[in-house]
Amino acid sequence: MRYRSLFPRDLFAELDRLQRQAQQSLDATPSIRGWNYGAYPAMNVGTTPKSVEVYAFAPGVDPAAVEVQIEKGVLTIAGERKPVAPEEKAAVHIDERFAGRFRRVVTLPDDVDANAAAARYRDGVLHISIPRREAVQPRRIAIE
């Protein structure tokens, strides 16, 4: 069991936190599909025969502070999450909630129709639906 002090002046606790952050950044390696575990916001990306569905889990983010862009087959979600200010006389001992600027990038399949993409934000979840072009959807051909 790891020991973590609740008091910010504990040098060993601070060094332990820095070591964990460095290890997490080394474990998260980039790939063509985006960052692995530990990136913010957490995302689920899936496909159906008719669309690509992207869910970004970003509670506490103002939807007006989020920018969604599709350019050259790449979906970019960028924005900022404001820090929560503690009460005036409160001392903060542990602050694990992410605050600051974020950016996630996902490579999309070639057959998506970026002009018909739709995004909505509800209950802390950003849902982006990008339909596939009709011409490339599989269809059954009757044999005569």
Legacy VTK file of the C-alpha trace (Angstrom):
# vtk DataFile Version 3.0
C-alpha trace
ASCII
DATASET POLYDATA
POINTS 144 float
0.000 0.000 0.000
1.354 3.380 -0.944
1.398 6.184 1.576
0.271 9.625 0.482
0.258 12.468 2.917
-2.584 14.925 3.039
-0.160 17.722 3.744
1.442 19.463 0.746
4.778 20.061 2.500
5.634 16.352 2.578
8.525 16.107 0.108
8.289 12.318 -0.318
4.597 12.452 -1.157
5.256 15.119 -3.762
8.122 13.099 -5.292
5.869 10.024 -5.374
3.178 12.000 -7.209
5.682 13.325 -9.746
7.043 9.812 -10.334
3.516 8.453 -10.973
2.751 11.277 -13.409
5.986 10.640 -15.305
5.266 6.904 -15.452
1.737 7.541 -16.746
3.034 9.803 -19.489
5.508 7.117 -20.568
2.796 4.434 -20.572
0.476 6.488 -22.805
1.934 6.053 -26.266
0.389 7.764 -29.277
-1.090 5.765 -32.109
-2.834 6.687 -35.322
-6.175 6.270 -33.557
-5.314 8.662 -30.687
-3.758 8.415 -27.227
-4.049 5.353 -25.089
-5.189 5.101 -21.481
-5.007 8.214 -19.350
-5.859 10.886 -21.929
-8.623 13.424 -21.301
-11.405 13.263 -22.218
-11.870 9.496 -22.204
-13.362 8.345 -25.495
-15.278 5.466 -27.051
-15.123 5.215 -30.843
-17.164 2.689 -32.786
-18.527 2.072 -36.254
-21.808 0.823 -37.638
-22.574 0.058 -41.277
-24.124 3.539 -41.563
-21.974 5.748 -39.313
-18.986 6.346 -37.060
-19.988 7.061 -33.458
-17.675 8.949 -31.092
-18.389 9.461 -27.398
-16.141 11.805 -25.397
-16.708 11.769 -21.637
-16.094 15.316 -20.404
-18.143 16.121 -17.296
-17.862 19.660 -16.046
-16.885 21.083 -19.429
-18.860 23.992 -20.846
-20.063 22.920 -24.326
-19.284 26.424 -25.598
-15.625 25.813 -24.675
-15.370 22.692 -26.889
-14.384 22.803 -30.552
-15.109 19.834 -32.838
-13.467 19.845 -36.256
-13.110 17.355 -39.115
-10.376 18.049 -41.636
-8.822 15.627 -44.138
-10.266 12.559 -42.429
-9.149 13.583 -38.929
-11.557 14.403 -36.106
-10.204 16.865 -33.532
-11.881 17.597 -30.214
-10.290 20.494 -28.333
-11.327 22.694 -25.458
-10.709 23.743 -21.910
-11.942 22.559 -18.546
-11.936 25.290 -15.929
-10.531 24.514 -12.475
-12.906 24.320 -9.541
-11.947 26.957 -6.995
-12.089 25.806 -3.363
-13.690 27.948 -0.721
-11.686 30.993 0.245
-10.263 29.619 3.509
-10.015 25.958 2.443
-6.634 24.302 2.065
-6.354 21.868 -0.850
-4.560 18.637 0.058
-5.361 16.453 -2.956
-6.317 17.790 -6.378
-6.769 14.957 -8.901
-9.417 16.515 -11.154
-8.033 17.474 -14.556
-8.273 21.162 -15.408
-6.808 22.982 -18.362
-6.667 22.705 -22.141
-7.211 19.366 -23.846
-7.067 17.987 -27.371
-7.940 14.550 -28.764
-7.389 13.464 -32.359
-8.991 10.461 -34.088
-8.336 9.246 -37.640
-11.594 8.540 -39.461
-12.308 5.999 -42.216
-12.184 7.280 -45.798
-15.908 6.751 -46.427
-17.359 9.248 -43.917
-19.390 12.304 -44.923
-17.869 15.097 -42.815
-20.464 17.632 -44.025
-23.297 15.635 -42.429
-21.651 15.178 -39.012
-23.677 16.074 -35.922
-22.548 16.673 -32.337
-24.491 17.059 -29.106
-23.491 17.395 -25.467
-25.660 15.987 -22.706
-24.938 14.997 -19.108
-21.179 15.353 -19.553
-21.009 13.207 -22.704
-20.179 14.658 -26.120
-21.699 12.423 -28.822
-20.492 12.912 -32.397
-22.200 10.965 -35.170
-20.579 10.967 -38.603
-22.594 9.185 -41.315
-20.952 7.093 -44.008
-21.543 7.951 -47.657
-24.387 6.034 -49.307
-22.270 4.992 -52.283
-19.914 2.895 -50.189
-22.473 1.167 -47.964
-22.763 -2.536 -48.713
-25.831 -3.520 -50.702
-27.224 -6.799 -51.815
-27.169 -7.526 -55.542
-29.841 -9.874 -56.845
-28.666 -12.718 -59.065
-30.775 -13.351 -62.167
LINES 1 145
144 0 1 2 3 4 5 6 7 8 9 10 11 12 13 14 15 16 17 18 19 20 21 22 23 24 25 26 27 28 29 30 31 32 33 34 35 36 37 38 39 40 41 42 43 44 45 46 47 48 49 50 51 52 53 54 55 56 57 58 59 60 61 62 63 64 65 66 67 68 69 70 71 72 73 74 75 76 77 78 79 80 81 82 83 84 85 86 87 88 89 90 91 92 93 94 95 96 97 98 99 100 101 102 103 104 105 106 107 108 109 110 111 112 113 114 115 116 117 118 119 120 121 122 123 124 125 126 127 128 129 130 131 132 133 134 135 136 137 138 139 140 141 142 143
